[in-house]
Each structure stands twice: as C-alpha cells, then as structure tokens.
C-alpha cells in the first residue's frame, strides 16, 4: 500500500516505534503486541526500501532496541548485539537461504543450527581469566546497562568457568551471550506471591524476567526465579570455535546451560521440518517461545555474510503464529458454570489472533481482575492460551484516558437471583442454587452430552437452553424421556432431525460406565479418573456407596477427589438421579476392558492433561492401557510421563516440571509406542 506522503509517514513511524521501544526495553511495560510492532516495522522497512533517500542513520530499522535506562551505568558492547530478521512461513525461510547462497556462492555447502527462541531478556556476560567481571543488557544494541550485581544472583550463571577439558581450555577473555528468562510455572507462582503481597503483577514471563533483573536492589532479584540459557559467543581470546555448534559445545563445557532442544542439520529440509514440528509442540516447552532461531553453522560463512541494517544475514527468526495482541475491553459479563462457579468473561473489540477472530476472553475470577487492576474500557493484552482459550493477560495502563470503569462482582446470580457465596480460602464465587438454577442445568446438560462424556450428537448449548426453557429437562436423566411429542410444532425440529436426535439419545444408554461417570460432572473427576473409579467399583451404585478412604486408596486418586466424589453422592438429589438413570435403561455397570494387546508400555505410569490433536483423553488412556501402561489422574514421583495437549491443566503441568517428569505430546506418545515392535492400538 502506497502512502501519499512517504516522508511524513516515515517520520510518524519513527516517532511511534521509538515510543514503543522505550516502553518495551526501558520501562518493561509494552503498550502494543509484538504483532502490531512487527507490522509497523515491516511498513517502515518497505517505505525505506522504496525511498532510500528517506532512510536515516537513526531510523528504528538501524537500531535494536531503545536507549539504556538512566538507573544503571552504561556499557558499550565491543561488538553490537544485533536483533534478527523474521520469517513468517516456509517461503520466507527458503528466501533467506537463497539470499545467503547468492552471496556465498550457489555451491557452498551449508549446515544449520536451530533452537527455540526464548522470550526473555538478552544479556552479555564478560569473563576474564575464567571469572565473571561484567554483565550487561542489550540496550540499544550498541550500549546496554550494567546489571552485573543482579546477574550474579542467578544460580544458572557461573561465576567461575569450569575447566572444559580437551580440546578446549578456559579462554583468557570471553563474552557469552544469552537470554535471562522465567519458566511459565515459576512466573505463575511469582505473580501469586506478588498479588498476595499487594504488589503489581507482571503481564507475562518476559516482563517478569526483565523487571526482576533490572531491580536496583540485587536482593530482590535474588528472590526471583530467573534462569539463563547461553546461545552464542561474542568477542573471545584464547580459543576459536569454528562453528555455531562448536560454540554451543564449548559453552556447555564451560558450565553454561545450553538449550537441550538445539539441533544441527546438514540438510535445509530437515531444518524446515524442525521449525514446523515446534509450531505444534510449542506448548510442551516450560518457557514462552515465540519462534525458532535458525543460524548458518559455519562461523567463517557468518563473517562473510555480515550484517544488513540491524540484522545479521546469517541468522533468522522463524516466528510462530501470533498468540497475543491488544484490544479494547468493552464489558465484563459473568458466566454460571455447571457447578455454580461464577466466571467473569471479557467482551472485547474483535481481533484476529492466529487466524481466529476473538470477541470474548476469560478473566478467570474476581481476584484476577482486582490483582491486575483490569478495568472496563482498558486496552488489554489478549492471548490464546494453548491456541485454544482466549484470555486477558492484563491492562495497558499507560493508554488510559480516565474513562475506564472499575468492575465489581455482582452480589446475586444473574440466572436465578440467588445470593452468591464465596467459601473461605477459595477464589471462586458460586451460586448455591444447584438444583434449580437454570444456567447451571444448561451447563450440566452440555457437559453430559459432550464427546468425552455421553457423546450425544445433536445437542449443544442452544438445544440445552431450549429443553430447560420449555421445562422438558430438569435433570440430565430427563434427556432419556424425550419423545417425538415434545417436539411437535417446535420450529426447526422436523421429522428427520427429531428421529436422529432421539436415536442418538437411545444409543447413549449403552455408553461405557466411565463416560457416564464423567458426564455426571463431579468436581475433579475427568475421563481418566472416571475410568479408575469404574474399574475399581464396577457399578455406579457401588461407587455411590464407597467411602472416601476406599476411593482415595486407588493409585492416582487423591483425597481431594475422594472427598468430592463422596460429597456428590451424599446429596439426595444425586442419589435419586442415579436410580432414575438406571430405571431408564442407562448402563450403570462396568463391562470390563480388553486385555493389553502388547507390553510396549508395561510398568510405565502416565498422566494425561490438555486437549490432544486427534485423540480424546479417554482414547489416549485406552491406547496406553492396551499397550500395557497405566494411566492415573494425578502427577506423583511414580509418574513416568505426562502426556500434554493444548491448554494443559496448570497443577499437573507444574508438578511434572517440578519433579522433572518427561513431557510427551501426542506425536511423541505414538513414537514411544511404535518404538516397540509389538505395540498396537486397541481395535
């Protein structure tokens, strides 16, 4: 798109981008998303390429970040700390390689090193005679901030280098470049701690890391869960690695943590496959990553290729699809869940995130809104967590104009006008009108008919609302009493549709017992736990009579789940529901499971969390069981693997990270199965 006055537009872009850089790099309070920033930078580059005479030496395209903060002493980098050009698809990566070959010679053999691009704070560490003498932030690429005292508090940064052994020795002087970051689980715990202390929480792990590192008091930094990954060597005396891969090997030998997911490839097609694979596996990483960094391995080739503007020609960032952007918070409405939990949801100006138009996002709970000071009218950061559920990360307070309104949780349920309750020690507000609240009943029906439960096709939110409004369904058992007369004269329900719906309801009567238990919506009981309960007690009646101790004795079922199950069946209405389901012909007895068809996973214990691409959690559990493995509902030291899908449960995921339990996505699970010749899937 051409601009009527390129000089004016370039000037506007300069001013805007410098402001964004200042907020991002100096104040650690970004006011736009990475996507919006990248769009403006691409526009500026295009204008400067079309009008070279308008490209000035102080253009943001010639600089890396913003000027360093006045809070710290300045450090001049002996060699500039550059940023990276971006590739947004495979075509961009191929074009980057072709440009390099044109400069080096078309027949030049190229190898590549690739690793996840951690979203943290770039730093440079200088060692003399093996001792850390200075640590600095990237700053504007030429000048950074001296944060040596704070960096010394990070346990993963060696203060004295290890003797590397042959063929290396400790360099006389070396600059090590890398990223200070926070793991997602550590970041969440830090925010909980800050919120409890009444302090401002961080918007994301990158800001948490940057703010923690740039504290004036090193004691505060020492109390923050910061980590470090080394990824490159700057100026060095005494040793001379020949390649990027050798540089990483030297860094490991000297005692630096190096990303274990880094890989070297002789073939460019393998590099492309690595980038594509991580686009689907990004949620298995314990830290935030916004792409893959690809570098030409040979350091002589790197020197020959040099730099254009602020970007090295020998490296590029393959960016993942955007998961964050900014929008305007128009309103906050509340949703009543099937257990009565009240969840505030955001109504936002429509935005596109990763190819999906987002109009609503979760705000979790009232404490989340209060702790982050989120107000109606705010510009907010919106993220698709796990590429599935949009959520509000936090407000951009710097963009407020005074018209924003503070929100408060209503005192009564919007569906039934029952006063809301909040149990001491819990964050959730609840509507206690479990048996009558129509909103809760609609949600219970939705859950009961879902794929992971009774899997009744043809019933969704609209149908559930209709059944409740017409008074046809007062509990989930009433679904099995629907007949053709109910739908007589109802618009949209023709003969064929009604026949299909009633057939689907009748078929659901023979669903396996674990699906029925899942469908009841007992708190903490998902597909895996439902299977454990069905196998142990054999019938719904026996489960209803079980004691908490009997339930808690099942491997993988803890006391919280046991208490929830016994509390559910202690309610007379729920007991009556079980009897009603049985009287209507719904199968309430466990029919058994097929014997394991292989021993590929014998002796291994798995836990499943999140949404897998092609398997339901029940199907994944059956696949594991059919090959000799065991699936439990909670992560313990006895767990061998956590199978992780999109939007994983925080407690399971964090526990696995804490216990250093290996993580598998669906692809890795299938590879684990096919690694053994006798492995097979259940028929």
N, C-alpha and C positions, 0 to 999 in steps of 0.2 A: 504494500500500500504506500503510495507516494504522499508526501506532505507538501502543502502549498508553500511553506517557508522552511526548508530544511535547517537553516541556521538557527531559527527560533526554536524549532523542535529539539535540535541537538542541545541548545542551551537549557531548555526545560528539562530534558532528560538528565543532563549533568547535575542540575540542582536537586532533582528528585532522587537520583541514585546516590548522590553524596549524603543526603539526609538519611536514606535507608541504611547506608553503610555505617553512618555514625551511630544510629540506634542499634544496629546489629553487632558491630565489632567493639564499640566503645562502651555503650550503655548496657549491652546484653539484654536489650528489650526490643526485639524485632517488631516492626509495625506493619509488615506485609509478609505474605507467604513466600517461600522460595520460588514457587511457580510464577507469581506476579513479578518478582525481582528478575528472574531469568527472562521473562517476556520483554521487559524493558531493556535489559542488556542486549538481547538479540536485535531489538529495534535500533538501538544506538549503533551497534556494530554494522548493521545493514546500511544505515544512513552514512556512516563514516566511510564505508567501502564505496558507496555510490558517489560521495562527495569528499574525496581525500583532502582537499584543501581546508575542509572544516574540522578535520581531526587534529586536536590539540594535544600537546605533551601531557597536560594534566587531566585528560579525559579519564573517566572511570574505567574505560576499557584498557587503559595502560597501567592501572593500579590494581592491587589485590584486595585491599580492604579499606579501612579508614585510618586516620592518624591515631597514634597510640594515646592512651589516656594520660592525663597530667598527674594521675595519682602515683605513677611508678616512674622510676628512672628509665630513660630511653636507651635502647640497644640497637646499634647499627649492624645489620646482618652482613657478614662478609660476602655472602652470595645471596641474592634475593630469594625469598621464599615465595614461590610462584603459586598461582591457582591453576585450575585445569579447565580446558575447554570441555563442553558437554556433548555427548552423543545421546540421542533420544530413541534411536532404533537401530536395527542391524545395518540399514543403509548408511547411516552416519558413521558407524564403526568401520565399514568397508571403505568409505571415502577417506577416512583418516589414514588407514593403512596405505591406500593408493597414493595419497599425497606424500607419505614418508618414502615410499618406493621410488617415486619420481625424483625425489631429492637425493636419495642414496644410490639409486641405480636399480632398474627393474629386476635384475637377477640377484639382488642382495638377499641372502637367507636371513629371515627374521624369526626370532623366538620372542615370546611374550610372557609377562608376569602379571597375574590378575589377583585381586583380593577385594573383599567388601569395603566400601567407602564409609568409614565410621563418621557419624555426625557428632563431632566433638570440637575441640579447640586445638588448632595446630600450634606446636611449640618446637623450639630448637634447644637442644642441650649441648653444652660445650664441656669437654673433658680434657684436662691436661695431665699428662703422666698418670692417666687412669683415674683421676679424681674429678668429680663434678665441680666446676668452677662458676658456671653461669647457666641460667635457663631463661628463655625469653619467649614471649608470644609472637605470633606472626606480624601483628600490627598491620601496617600497610604494605608489607612485603619487603620494604627497604629498612624500616625502623619498627622495632617492637618494644615491648615492655619487659623490664627486668623483674621477673617473679621467682627468682631463684629460691628465696626462703620458703615460699609456698610449695614449690615443686619438690623440695627436699622432704616434705611431709608425705608424699605419695609413695607407698610401700613398693610399688612395682617399678619405680625408677631407681636404678642402682646408684648409690653414692660413690662407690668404688667399683671399677670394672673387674670382671672375672678374667683370669688368665685363660685365653681361648684355646691354647694348645695348637699343635700343628694343623695346617700350615700357617696359622695366624699368630700374631703377637699383639700385645696391647699397644695401640697407636700412641705416638708421642702427643698428638693432639687430634681430636675428632669432634665433629659436630653431628649429633644424632637428631634426626627429625622424626616427629611422630604426632600422635593425637592423644590428648587427655580427654577422657570420656567417663560417663556413668553407665553402668548396666541398668536396664529398664527396671528390674526388681529393686535395685538399690535406690534408684531415683524415686520410685513409688514410696519406699519406706522413708526416705528423706522428706518428701512432701508431707507425709503423715505426721512426721515429727515436727516440721515447721508449722503445720496447721495447728497442732495441739499446743504449740508454744505461742500461738497468735502472731507468727511471723508470716511474711509474704512467701507464698509457694512459687516454685519455678514452673514455667509453662511447658517445658519439655526437657529431656535429658541434656541436650546441647546447652541450653541456657543454664541448667543446673550446674553443669560442669564449668562453664565459663564464669558464672557468678561465684562459684566456690573457689576457683583458682585465683580470681582477682580480688581477694579479700586483703585488706590492709593488715589484718592480724593473722599470721600463719597458724595460730592455734585453732581458728575457725576452719581454715582449710583442712587441717589435720583431722577434724571431726567429720569431714565429708567423704563419702565413699567414691573417691576418684581412682581411676585406673589409667594405665598408659599402654599404648601399642606403638612400637617403633616401626617405621616403614621405609626409611631412606637414610643415606649418609650424605652429609654436606661436605664442606672442606675437611680434608683429612691428611695427616702427615704420618709417615711410618709404615703404612700398609696401603695397598691399592687394589681393591676388588675390581674384577674385570666386567662384572655384570650386576644387574639388579638382584638376581637370585643369589649370587655370591655375597652381595651386601647384606641380604637378609640372613644368610648363614653366619656371617661374621657377627651381626648384631645379636643373634641367638647365643653364639659362643661367648660374647662379652657379657651376657647376663640380662639382655633386654627381652621383654615379652614381644614376640612377633606373632601376628595373626596366623593361627594354625590352619585357616581356610585359604591362605595364599597358595597359588599354584603356578607352575611354569609350564608353558605349552610350546611345542615345536611347530604345531600347525595352527593357523589362524582359525580354521573351522572349529577346532577344539575350544579355542578362546571364546568364540561366539556361543558355543553350547554352554560353556561355564556361565556366561552372563545371563543367558536365557533361563538356565536352571535356577539361579539365585533370585530371579524375578518371582518365582513361585515359592521359594524357600525362605524369603526374607524374614518371615515371622518366626522362624525357628532360631534366629540369632538372638542372643541375650542382650544385645545392644541395638540402638537405632542405626540403620544404614540406609542411605538414600541412593545407593548405586554401587557400581563396581569400577574400581580404578584399573585401567589396563596400561601397562608400560612396555615399551620395547626393551628387551632384556640387556642387550649389549651396550655398555656404557660408552664405548667409542662411537657407536651409532647415535647415542643420545647427544654427545658433544657435537657431532657433525650436523645433526638436525637443528639444534639450538632452540631459540625461543622466538615466538612472534607475538608482539604486544606484551601481554602478561602471562601468556600460556606457552608451556613447552610443547614443541611439535612431537615429542616422543612419548607423550602420555595423554590420556583422555579419560573422562569420567562417563561411563555408561549409566545414565540416570534411570532409576526406576520410575514407573508412572507416579505422578503426584498423588500424595495421600493427604496433604494439608493445603488449605487455602484460607482466605479470610472472607467473612460475610457479615451482614448486619443482623443482629438478634432482634427480631420483630416482636416476639412474645414468648412467654413461658406458660405452657399448659401442663396439666398433670394427667397421668395415665394410671388407672387402677388395675393392678395385676390379679392373677387368679388366686393368689393367697392373701389379697388385700393390701399388698405393698403399694405405696403411692410413689410413682416415679415422675419427676419433673422432666419435661421434654421441651426442646427449643424449637421454635418456628423461626426459620431464617430466610433471608433473601436467597432465592435459588442460585446454587453454584455448581459447577461441574468439577468433580473430583475423580480422577482416574476413569473418565468416560461415563460416569454416572451423575445424573442431576440429583442433587441433595437439597431437600426443602425442610427436613426435620432432623434433629440430632438429640441424643440423650444428654442429660445433665446429671445423671446418676442419683443424686439425693440433695436434700436441702443443705447439708453441711458442705458439700462440694461447691455449691453456688456461693455460700457465705464465705468459705475459706478463700476462694479465688476472686471474691468481690465482682461477680458477674451480674451485670445489670441489663434490664430491657433497654434496647437502643444502642448497646455497645457494638462496636466492631469486635468480632471474636475470631479466634483461630479454630477452624473446623478440621477434624481428621477422621478418615475412615479407618477405624481400628481393625487390624487384621483384614483390611479391604472389605469389610462386611458392615459393621455397625458404625454409622457416623456419630461422633461425639464432639462436644465443645471442650477444647483444651483450656481456654482461658480468654480473658478480655485483652484488648489492646488499649490500655488505659490512656496512653498518650494521644489517642484520637478522640477522646471525649470532648463534647462541646457543652455539657451541662444539662442537656435534655434527657439524659439517661435516668431510669427509674429503678430503685432497689426493689427486689421481689421478696415476698414472704410466703411461706407455705400456708395454704388456706386451713381453716380450723375444722371444716366439715367435708365429708366425701361428696364430690360433685355428682355422683350417680345415685346415692340413696340418702344423702344429707345426714349420715351418721357422724358423730364427732370422731375425728382422727385421734389415734393413740400412738404413743411412742414408748417402747419398752426401754427402761434404763440400760445403758450400755450398747444400744443398737442405734444405727444411723437412720434406719427406715421408719417412716410414718406408715401406719396401717389403718385400714377400715376394718373394724372388728365384726362387721355385719356379714359374716361368712356365708350364712345360709340363705340370705335374702338379697344382698347387693347384686343388682343385675349386671353391673360391669364385671364383677368377679366371675359370675356364672358364664358370661360370654367368653372370657379368657380361659376358663376351665374347659369349656367345650372345644375351643380352638386347640388347646393342648391335648385333649383327649383324642381328637381325630387326626393329630399331626402324624407325619411319616414315621417318626421314631416311636410313636405310641400305637394307637389302634389303626392308623393309616386308612382313614375313610375318605375316599375321593369324593369331591363334590361339595364338601362342607368347608367353608372358610369363615373369615370374620363376618362378612355380610350375612351369610346364612345363619351363623350362630346368633347374631343380633336379631334376625327375623324370628327365629324359633323362640327366643326369650321374650321379645316384644309381644308375640301372639300368645304367649303363655303355654306353648306346646311342651317346652322343656324346662323343668325346674331343677333337675339334676342330670348328670350325664347318662344315667340309666334310661331316662325318658327318650333318648335318641332311638332306642330299640323298640319303642312303642309307636313310632311314627308310622302312619299308613297313608294310603292314597287319598283318603277322605280329608286329611289335614290340608292337602294342597289344592283342593277343589276351589277354583275361582281365583287362585293367587297368581298375579301377573308374573310371567317369566317361568312358570313351572308347568311346562307341557307334559304330555303323557310319557314321552320318551325320557325326558330329564328326570321325572319323578321315578320311573321304573329303574333307571340306572342308580339313582341315589338310594332307593330302598334296597336294591341288590347289594350295593357296596356296604350298607349298614348290616345287612344279614350276613355277608361274608365275614365281617369283622368279629362276629360272635366266636369264631374259631381261631382267633389270633392266639399265639403262644402267651403263656402266663406272664413272662417278663414284660411284654408290651402292655398288658392290662395294668400291671403294677406301675409302669412308667406313666400310663395315662391318668392314673388317679391323682397325679400332681403332688405327691408327698414331698415336702421340703427336703432337699439334699439328695433325693432319690432320682437318679438319671438311669439311662439304659443299662449301664454296666452294673450298678448296684442292684437294679431290679432283677437282673439275671442271677446275681449271687443270692438274693433273697428267695427267688423262685426255686433254685436248685436246693437250697438248704431246707426250706419248709414244705415244698411240694404242693401247697394249695394256698389260696387266698385266706381261707378260714383258719388254717394253721398259723399263717403269718399274723393274722389279726389277734390270735391268742398268745403270740410269743412275748416273752419278757424282754426288757431292754438288755439284760445280761446275755440272753440267748442270741439276740441279734448282734450285739457287739462282739461276740465270740467268733464271728465269721471273719476270716482273713480278708482285709481290705475294707471292712465296715467298722467305723469308729463309734465312740459313744455319742457324738452329736447326731449322727444318722440314726442310731438306735433310739435315742430319745425322741427324734422327730417322728419315727415310724410308730412308736407306742403312743405318742400323743395324738397322732392322726386317728388311730383305731380306738382311742379312748372316747372319741366324740360319738354319741349315739347315732347321729345322722349318718356318719360314715359307716358305722356297722350296718345300719339299715340299707345303705347303698349297696354294700357287698351282697346282702341277701337278695336285694332286688335284681342285681345283675345276674346272679345265679339262677333265680326264678325265671328270668327272661331268656335263658339258654346261652348266656355268655360263658365261655370256658374259663373256669377258675381253678383248674387243677393242672399241675405241671406235667407235660407229656414227655419230658426227658429230652436229652440232646444226643446227637450222634457221637459215637466214639471218635477219638482223634484219628485222623486218616494218615498222619505222619508224626514223627517225633522231632521235626526240624527245630521246634522251639521248646522242647522238653526241658523242664527245670527253670525256664525263664518267666519272670513275672512282669506284666505290662500294665500301664495305666493309660487311658485314652482321654484326651481333652481337646476341645475345639471341634470345628466342622471340617471333615476331610473332603477332598475334592470329589471322589466318586463313591465312597463307602459311607453308610451311616455308621454311627458308633456301634450299634448292635451288630451290623455286618462285619465290622472290623474285629469285634470281640469274638464272633463266631469263627472268623478266619484264623485268629490266633489260637483259639481253643481247638479247632480242627487239626492244627499242626502241633499240638502238644503243649502249648503255652497256657499261662494262667493270666486272667485279667482281673484286676482288683479296682476298687473305687477311689483309693487314696494313695498318695506317694509316701513311701517309707524307705528306710535303708535297705529293705528287702526287694525294692523295685529295681528291675534290671533296665527297663526302657520306659520313657514317656513318649507316647505317640501324639504328636502335636498337629492340630489342624488350625484353620483360621479362627481368630477370636478365642484363644485358649483361656481356660479358667486361671485367674491370677494365682490362687493359692497353690494349685498343683504345679503350675509352671515355675513359680518362685521357689517352691520346695525342691523341685528337681534341680534347679540351678544351685541352690544351697548345698544339696547333697552330691552335686556333680554327677547326676544320673544322665546317661546319654539320651539325646533327643532324636526322635525319628519323625520324618514326615511320611505321608502315605507311600511315596515312591521308595523311600529308604526301607520301610516295612516290607514292601514287596521284594526288594532286593535281598533283604535278610532271609525271606522265605525261599527265594529261588536259589540262594547260595547253597542250600542243601538239596541233593538230587531227589530225595523222597518227599519234599514239601509239596503240598497240594492245597487247593481251596475246597471248601465244602460244596457239595452239589446242591 
